[in-house]
Amino acid sequence: MPQPPTRPGNGHLQDWALSPLPLIEDGARRARAAGTDLFRLRLGIPSVVGFSPAWNKRLLSDLDTFRSAGGFSAVVPYLAGGVILTDAPMHRRRRQTINPGFGKQHLETLRGRTQAALSSIPDGEFDALAWADGAVLRLLNAAYFGGSFDPQLLHSFLAPLRQPFPVPALPRPLLFLRVDAELRRLATQRLTAGGDDLLAVLAPIPGGLEEARVSLAAAHDTTTHALAYALWHLARHPQWQAPEHHPAILKETLRLYPPGWMGSRRLKCELNWNGVTLPRGTLALYAPYLSARDPGLWDAPDQFLPERWTRKPPAWAYLPFGGGERLCLGMHLAQMLILDVLAELPPLQAVGGDDTPVPGITLGPRGPLVIRRTGKSA
């Protein structure tokens, strides 16, 4: 099986930790040259990365063979729980229980509250990444808790996720205890007095507070980074600054910079993939970042071209929210929040910055992304 060059003594671990994007891009090039869609990484356990639509579809659809327990999420306390780590056959039932809170109908109920929490664009120059961080924190507080969660505690809880590894994987028992106590306090209010925010929907469900905490952690940086990149691209391409263009702007942003740049599963049983036998327990990875930049699937894949979205994307090649039964729970919420922010923007102009994608728990810009407003709000 093709693989990138290894380093003596640690295989690919050093490159995986310090420069994973060049590592997987090199692996994909070698796999394509060998006529395959799979390459090996030496990470201490048997590991493979696939990037073709066929691989993506199989991995995301065959929930009996590809298991979430044992993937990367299990080693990050923020994500190690709830529906994220629930496998078949219980996964579908769990999703059906919590889906209503994140469905389009309920999100419309939340929309007035989240729109009231929209942050104004500052005068003068500002960093779109830092601004998006604070704006999304307010929006999620409004959606989940009606704005009633202690903002400082919420910021402290989510801040480690923005740091490089191993910071997000370190245990923080005291911080989690404080967050869980605040969740219980607010949930008791919802259970006694009612409410229509996301916590009010999740609180009566067994394990619902864990679902609230895990999905909140999964939502913040993904939404922040997508919003920051969208602001940056609109500032660089002001001809696209109109509400009718914003869905294409968001799709193209998520194609180039999918926050969930890499996903992982573990093989429950041996799998034969195009003549290659993968043993039980193999760490099976899929890479939305690679699939969305595959020159065999996309024209000018590294260019920002919102006009490409007048056509449907290649099936199973555009996966910013995953796919299949495990499609991201917060997909509709994130899209609603970002598009509502974009609809209220004044004209923007890019000043300068570093939009190099930096992978961590999510994929985000190195930053800063300095922009300025050039007119009044819409």
Helices and strands as residue ranges (DSSP letters): H 13-18, H 20-33, E 38-42, E 46-50, H 53-61, E 66-67, G 72-75, G 82-85, H 90-102, H 104-116, E 125-127, H 128-145, H 151-158, G 159-162, G 167-169, H 173-193, H 198-202, H 208-236, G 238-240, G 243-245, H 246-256, E 263-267, E 271-273, E 276-278, E 283-286, H 288-291, G 306-310, G 324-326, H 331-343, E 348-353, E 357-359, E 363-365, E 369-373
